[in-house]
Amino acid sequence: MSESVQSYPSAAPVGVDTTRASIARVYDAALNGKDNFEVDRAVLDQVREVAPGVAELAWANRDFLIRVCRFLAKEAGIDQYLDLGSGLPTAENTHQVVQRVDPGSSVVYVDNDPMVLAHARALLAGNPRTTIVEADIFRPFEVVKHPDIREELDFSRPIALFQIGTLHHYAADDVAAVMRSYLDVLPSGSYVAIAHFLDPETAEHSDLARKMEEKFVHSPMGSGRFRTRDEIQALFGNLTMIEPGLVLCDEWWPDGPQLRPLSPVRHCIAGGVGFKP
């Protein structure tokens, strides 16, 4: 939808800095949402200079999330979800997908973006099985010990933990340690889903990944690291990977046959699901 016909917010919720790009609002802009500002759209415009199809990263990420939700709810029988860095509410959020399969499923979203918190609380009002908690997802001990999370989720039973499109915004090299802190507290039988910007390390697509990374990091958002397959795989620790393992997001149990070649941008985001025995 073009800006000429799309309605953008005229005012921001309290605490929102409209002079700085927000990760959640940039994703919202990429998904043709309306809860974003000029500074957020400027990030995409900047990356489009090297990757005109940059918005496809967000769509591949979102479609992967939906397929993972269906798998975990239908096949794995998971009824507890901890969605970290959930972002702004959009079509087919985690709770909508899994509660369609099992209305008794409990979903806890975690975010610290004021706009995300405001919109999510409004959306989730009246849904007793779904809540959003304010916390920094890159401080795992703050998250897993949060009293509201402990009240909603039973850590003696399997939990699905999502880091979908989040960890590439953590620039430090100890990102695997952050994930280990989460993995250590998850009970046996839990699942972990990760989607992450990928450097494919191929002559055809690696240059594009690094150019996008350069634009993201030096944009008003200031983050967006494209890690290698080995670096992303390390985030799963010793989990048992669900087939087909860590692959391009579009190749993780697609809804049907791939009739057209993937665009270059879609070769630069990977996802996978791990199981804790």
Disulfide bonds with the S-S distance in Angstrom:
none
